[in-house]
């Protein structure tokens, strides 16, 4: 069961990560600006992520989560398969919305299943596989589109849908023993997760800007769209490893330690990324920036489920969805104002990363 939902996480984040690395291609095809593209992704992504709270509540109340999560995965893959048929900015916006809502629906439901046994390592493995899927997507999709064209993306969708059906078999009979009867979470549940919310939302803001603008920044420095995709992939690949160790050190040293290491690394390596004129150094700097950011990812999800063990779906929706949505909205508003100035967008995230270091101690130490 764990491995099925973990494999699902790989698939949904793999297909959901197709849009960003293809940003330069969409701007050329549709005649839109980098600001338009970035604002679309961040705004729609934020709106979709807000629905994670509803999906989290549904997950806590649903006994047949296996059937629900299978339907969500198949729906997202079908939507992404249509990416090659986009002919206008409006069509792109509708498709992004559909994919983002499906992706948002998966995360609290999938995390609830993964956290069924209340083991940090299993939740971390679930999270890692999603990161791995998102990591290899940029390099693979930019290579694939370069070789076969964007109109052939539906073939990847057909392969993914077939795999999803096979993966789903162990989940068809999964039935949850107990369900929550909470319809509207009490304010006390929200207060418990305040620290997680602040840390994750601000980290998500920084990562969203960096990931969206990296392909444009690399292109600005003379690199290709493929180099941008490979850079994104390498960063997230290392992040899948540091993601696991973040959950491990959360158990050993606490969430404050994990967040301090994460934000310190983000600050140092984002600065190096910005100031260097060497392509190799810039690539390495981004890889280490992403590795630092991912170090705090599973750790904060585990912390949220630890704080609300009877409402894991809701806790996951805050740590993975609502907080991320706020980060998306911050990125959207920011991009709508400064989005055409690519160097400034990167530099401002460097500054914010340094300002975030003191935020690492905002969360109270958990009980031993």
Buried (B, 14 or more C-beta within 10 A) or exposed (E): BBEBBBBBBBBBBBBBBBBBBBBBBBBEBBEBEBBBBBBBBBBBBBBBBBBBBBBBBBBBBBEBBBBBBBBBBBBBBBBBBBBBEBEEBEBBBBBBBBBBBBBBBBBBBBBBBBBBEEEBBBBBBBBBBBBBBBBBBBBBBBBBBBEEEBEEBBEBBEEBBEBBEEBBEEBEEBEBEEEBEBEEBEEEBEEBBEBBBBBBBBBBBBBBBBBBBBBBBBBEBEBBBBBBBBBBBBBBBBBBBBBBBBBBBBBEEBBBBBBBBBBBBBBBBBBBBBEBEEBEEBBBBBBBBBBBBBBBBBBBBBBBBBBBEEBBBBBBBBBBBBBBBBBBBBBBBBBBEBBBBBEEBBBBBBEBBBEBBEBBBBBEEBEE
